[in-house]
Amino acid sequence: MTASTDPSEASPGPGFVVREVREAEMDALGELTIAAYRDAGETDEDYYPELRDVATRAALVPVLVAVDEVTGRILGGVTYIPGPGPYHEGDFGDAAAFRMLAVAGDARGRGVGRALVSAAIDRARSEGCSAIGIFTRPFMSAAHRLYESLGFRRDPDLDWEFAPGERLLAYRLTL
């Protein structure tokens, strides 16, 4: 692993860094996100355009990526929401949140998802947030295990149904 000289980059895993997405990487991250959501069981194709549109998200809130240090390939990404405003969903109040966590299929098991969520947690802490939350689909069990391993707890009082029969489960980490 190479140490980064850019303070906005962190080297949290073997062979990759986490940093904000660059314009030239946005299309690749959008496609990776759709593929990861499909792999997880997301069948709501009406959601795919929002998952694909990294440029709009990145213009409003930080979008972080994990990038292979050798090849420069995008391994995963996450959208960080610093608090109420664009992309903040549900009722996390003033807490930070993150959305659209995605890891390329061939990069799973390398700690990419953990590094991306940890980077979002670190940002929330550095910004003085009291908590960070995530809404996730019931079928995303691998993500649930990751969140719980990082100290997130289910907050069923914040679960919500965004369409008939379509639920989002709330997880929250007090900082």
Secondary structure, 3 states (H helix, E strand, C coil): CCCCCCCCCEEEECCEEEEECCHHHHHHHHHHHHHHHHHHCCCCHHHHHHHHCHHHHHHHCCEEEEEECCCCCEEEEEEEECCCCCCCCCCCCCCEEEEEEEECHHHCCCCHHHHHHHHHHHHHHHCCCCEEEEEECCCCHHHHHHHHHCCCEECHHHCEEEECCEEEEEEEEEC
